[in-house]
Structure formats: C-alpha cells, structure tokens
Amino acid sequence: MNEKKFPLTRDRLEKLAETYPTPFYVYDERGIRENARRMLSAFSVFPSYKEHFAVKALPNPSILRILAGEGFGADCSSYPELLLAEMAGLGGEDIMFTSNETPAGEYLKARELGAIINLDDFTHIEYLEKTLGLPNGNLPELISCRYNPGPLKEGNAIIGKPEEAKYGFTGEQLVEGYGILKKKGVKRFGLHTMVASNELSLDYHLETGRLLFDLAVEIKNKTGISLEFVNLGGGLGIPYRPEQTAVSWEALASGLKKLYDEILPPAGLGGMALHTEYGRPVTGPYGWLVARAIHKKEIYRNYIGLDASMADLMRPALYGAYHHITIPGKEGAPLTETYDVVGSLCENNDKFAVQRKLPKIDTGEKGDFVVIHDAGAHGRAMGFNYNGKLRCGELLLRSDDSLVQIRRPETVDDYFSTLC
C-alpha cells in the first residue's frame, strides 16, 4: 500500500491560511530535489543522458530553477513555455522545443535561444527554412524529428492510439526527411517519440525504447546518419491510487540500458545519448491542492462542497482521474462517511471524488482542510476561468521548511484586464 503523506499539519495550515487563504497549491522542494537526484543517478548508466522536464506539467519558473539546479533541461511546446525556460536560466540545447502546427514566431524564439528544434511534420522542414529566412543549407546544425509509430505501437487510455494521433512523421517520412535535412547541411540529428500518458507499465516503456533503438539502426542503414540522441518522450505514470506501485527509476534505466547494449553498439551506435522529457513522475507526487470544506449537502447523496473547483484541478472531471484525499488532523480517523467531494462550478462533473469513503468532515468558515494529493503535475497548469472562477496561487515548501508564495492567486482585476 502506497501511503499518502502531506508535509503540513492542520495547525500549520490554519496559520498559513491567515496569510494565504485557501485554495492553494503546495509543492515540496526537498521531495522534488531528492527525486530528481535519484532519477539522474539511475540514468547515469548511459554514456550520455539528458532529462528535459516537461514544462507543461508545472509551468512555474521557481520550480524550473530548482530542476535546472539539479541538471535538468526543459521540454517546451509554446512561446510562453520557451520564455519560462529562459526565465529559469536555461538556454541552448538544454531546451527541447517540441511543438505541432507551430506558428512561425515560436520557431524563431526557439532558434534565438539555441533550443533543439524537434520537427513534428515532414512539411515543416521547408516551413522552418522559410520561417528562419535563411538560404538553403543554413538550417540549425542540430535537428530532431518526432516519430509516430502508428499501428506498430499501442497507445493507452489517455493519449489514444498513435495511428489516430496528429503528431509526428511516419517511418517512411523520417527516412526521407533525414536525407533531405542532411543535403541541406544539417550535421547532427535526433529522434523523438511520445506515445503514452500516465502509463505505469514498465514493459510498455521498455518496448518504446526497443522501438526507437531499432529505428535508429534502420535510419543509419538507410541514410548513413548516426543519430546523436534518441528522446523517449515522457508518459511515465505515478501511483495516484494507494494500491498502485510506482515504476522505479532504477528498473526503468537498467531495463533500457540492457536494450541499448543489445541493439546499438553492434550497429556502431554505442555512443548515442538518451534523452527523456518526464514531467508527471518528477513533480507530480510532490504537489497538493489544499482547499477548505465550506458546505455539506444531504439529498440523494451526501456532498462536501469545497472552496476549490475543477477550475483549479480538472483531471478528475476531464479524465475521470482518481486523486487521493486526506483530511489533516484526521489521518487516523475511521472512514465512516461516503461523500461526493465537489466544487461550485455550474457543471455536474465538477467533482474531485465520487462516493469516496472518508472521515466525517466538518464544514463552515473554520471547516476541515481537504488535501488533494499528487497534484504537482497537470494541476494548476490546466486551470481555467469558466464561471469567472479565479485560479488559485502556488506555495513552495522550501528545503529549510519555510514557505514562500511562488504564484499569487488571480484577482478580479486580472480577470478583467484583457477586456478592451
């Protein structure tokens, strides 16, 4: 059983809420740093390894600076995400720019930063060349291309089947594309894929590694190009449910290294680097949404109404996703009640939990705090303003146990600021 722990006591939350009213996110710097170090240690078995943290998971420069300090780069997919990486002090090939249907200005910013540009489509070879305004033969020295394996790889419930996805080159397009890029003067090449989301099967990720390693050999045989790196993307899941088990960094890295040694050195590719762009398993377990129970309703079901809503955390509504819930101060209390835990949006799927067994929850101005676990990735990042809801702020629990606000909550003035 994966015990879910929250680092702040009820008493500390009461004091904290005097300065920072609920709802808010809390992130654990110590947990994030220790996890990052375990990850890098596990993947040190490779000749060269680089993790580009998926900025979309937790787009806050304070978090990106922490990870940059541990040696991480950034995986960006938009102009603002490139700016966030820049704010965190990242640049050059520490940044991987993977976008699709990309506006010209985003390629220009990526080029300005010296980021690795990862092309999503065969036609973007010409599009990038025209966008940069450079003569034939003057594309960036390093280009990566995104592979869509189609029916060769099963997707999963969240991301869908690769053959139905809008992303990437086919295998045939890759071979042709690399040949064109080589003729245009590109000297260094990478290969990328992204085929799953929140996947907890170790074998699934190892199969992805084998697929790309085999493809790297095929590309060399057909084009003479020795890829500088393969990027396995992200998609590694975390155990949202207490009964689930995390995929260990050590098991993942050692399994991939075994395949790497089996496939690549015999083909003359023994020095090829491995890149990844994990987000969820890096920060996900080290973030929590903290809300207060303000209302209780008893009709056909019993409801606990929070001062947060799915505008703050939409994963349960969007995916039917499970997030564990605990009540600070009642961690050992018996689970005697069955509640739907809900927000205040005019949407019936605005629910954090459905028919969840929980301790008896007190409501009101000084009602119980409700802590929603594993919200450190794709939580605040997916916030929105439906019903005029204002997105909540973010706090960082520093390694020295102090707390600092790293994003203030939105105000009514923020909400109206874009009106003309």
C-alpha positions, -999 to +999 in steps of 0.1 A: +000+000+000+014+034-011+008+056+020-001+091+010+015+118+033+012+155+034+040+176+049+020+202+068-001+198+100-036+212+104-022+237+129+003+250+104-023+251+077-045+273+100-017+297+104-008+296+068-044+303+057-044+335+076-019+349+051-028+327+021-065+319+020-075+286+005-075+272-021-038+270-029-012+245-042+018+235-021+050+220-036+077+202-017+112+214-028+130+187-008+109+159-023+114+173-058+152+176-054+156+142-039+135+126-067+155+144-094+188+132-079+175+096-077+165+099-114+198+112-126+217+086-106+197+058-121+202+070-157+239+076-152+244+041-166+241+056-201+271+072-219+252+104-220+218+113-206+196+144-205+162+150-190+142+178-204+115+185-178+080+188-194+072+224-187+036+218-194+033+197-162+043+226-138+049+258-156+064+279-128+100+294-131+106+287-094+102+250-100+122+251-132+151+268-114+151+241-088+153+214-115+178+234-136+200+234-105+198+197-104+209+194-141+176+192-158+167+209-190+133+219-203+108+204-228+088+233-243+059+233-267+049+270-270+063+306-270+054+312-233+070+279-222+102+290-240+101+322-220+096+303-188+127+282-196+146+314-203+134+329-170+148+298-152+182+304-168+180+277-194+191+280-230+208+263-258+205+225-261+192+223-226+158+232-242+140+208-264+113+225-284+086+200-294+056+217-310+029+209-336+010+231-360+037+256-350+034+293-355+064+309-372+072+331-342+077+301-319+103+286-342+120+320-343+121+322-305+134+286-302+162+294-328+170+326-308+175+305-276+195+279-295+170+252-285+169+218-301+141+221-326+121+189-329+100+189-361+066+174-359+059+170-396+076+164-429+064+197-444+079+216-415+114+211-430+106+236-457+084+257-433+112+261-408+137+270-436+113+297-449+105+309-413+141+314-404+146+334-436+179+316-443+192+304-476+193+267-485+218+248-464+217+271-433+192+253-411+203+247-375+232+223-371+211+200-350+175+190-359+153+163-343+122+147-358+092+132-340+082+097-349+047+084-349+048+046-350+012+042-360+000+006-357+034-006-346+028+007-311-003+006-289-013+038-271-031+039-238-064+052-225-054+088-220-033+096-251-051+072-275-037+051-304-006+066-322-022+059-356-051+082-346-028+109-332-020+141-351+017+140-341+049+131-359+064+116-390+057+081-404+087+058-406+090+063-443+088+101-439+115+100-413+140+083-436+132+107-465+132+137-441+166+129-426+180+126-461+167+160-471+180+176-439+214+161-445+215+175-480+205+209-466+236+210-444+222+196-411+251+178-394+236+165-361+203+146-357+180+134-330+149+112-329+119+116-306+086+100-298+057+104-274+032+075-273+017+073-239+005+093-209+004+083-172+015+047-181+026+026-151+036-005-171+074-008-171+073-032-201+054-005-221+082+020-217+109-007-224+090-016-256+092+021-266+129+021-260+134-010-282+113+006-309+134+037-311+167+019-308+158-004-336+146+026-357+180+044-350+197+014-366+174+014-395+180+051-401+217+046-401+215+017-425+192+036-449+207+071-447+242+067-433+232+090-404+243+082-369+217+098-346+233+118-318+204+110-294+170+094-291+144+110-269+119+086-255+095+114-245+076+112-213+044+094-204+056+076-173+028+074-147+026+078-110+006+058-084-024+081-079-042+053-060-027+040-028-028+004-040-007+013-071+031+010-073+055+034-089+078+024-117+113+028-101+139+049-119+164+021-114+142-005-130+134+017-159+170+029-165+185-006-162+159-021-185+165+005-211+203+001-208+200-036-214+182-030-246+206-002-256+236-025-252+219-053-271+209-032-301+231-001-305+268-009-301+267-038-326+254-013-351+281+013-344+259+035-323+273+028-289+279+064-280+244+076-287+228+097-259+195+090-243+171+119-237+137+120-219+111+146-211+094+134-180+071+158-161+045+139-140+068+115-122+093+143-114+069+167-096+035+150-095+038+133-061+052+164-045+023+188-051-010+191-033-042+212-038-053+224-004-089+235+000-114+240+028-147+222+033-173+250+034-206+233+028-223+200+034-254+189+014-276+159+020-300+149-008-298+116-027-261+116-019-240+134+007-219+161-007-189+181+007-185+214-011-150+229-013-138+265-019-119+249-048-134+237-081-124+219-112-112+252-124-083+246-100-078+209-108-097+195-138-081+160-141-110+142-122-136+159-144-117+156-177-103+120-174-124+105-145-090+105-128-085+094-092-068+117-067-063+106-031-079+128-004-069+132+032-081+154+060-053+170+081-058+162+118-080+132+109-054+110+093-061+080+116-098+086+119-122+058+107-136+062+072-172+063+083-188+086+056-193+083+019-192+117+001-190+132-033-164+160-029-174+188-052-167+224-063-190+252-071-190+253-109-222+251-129-211+216-142-222+184-126-188+168-133-172+194-110-162+166-086-129+157-070-142+124-057-173+104-062-187+082-035-154+083-016-150+068+019-137+095+042-137+105+078-166+127+090-158+162+076-166+194+094-177+223+072-180+261+076-158+291+080-133+270+100-142+237+084-117+210+078-089+213+053-092+189+024-059+179+008-059+165-027-028+145-034-005+140-064-014+174-079+021+185-086+018+180-124-010+189-148-029+206-119-026+244-116-012+242-152-046+232-165-066+258-146-092+279-163-117+307-158-151+292-166-179+308-145-155+336-138-135+314-114-102+329-104-072+305-105-055+298-072-019+306-061+011+283-055+033+280-025+067+263-022+077+244+009+114+251+009+141+226+019+146+246+051+109+241+059+100+277+052+071+286+029+071+311+001+045+321-024+057+315-060+025+325-077-002+347-063-039+339-068-057+357-096-077+387-088-109+402-103-087+428-119-066+401-136-098+385-149-110+418-165-075+430-176-078+417-212-111+434-219-110+463-244 
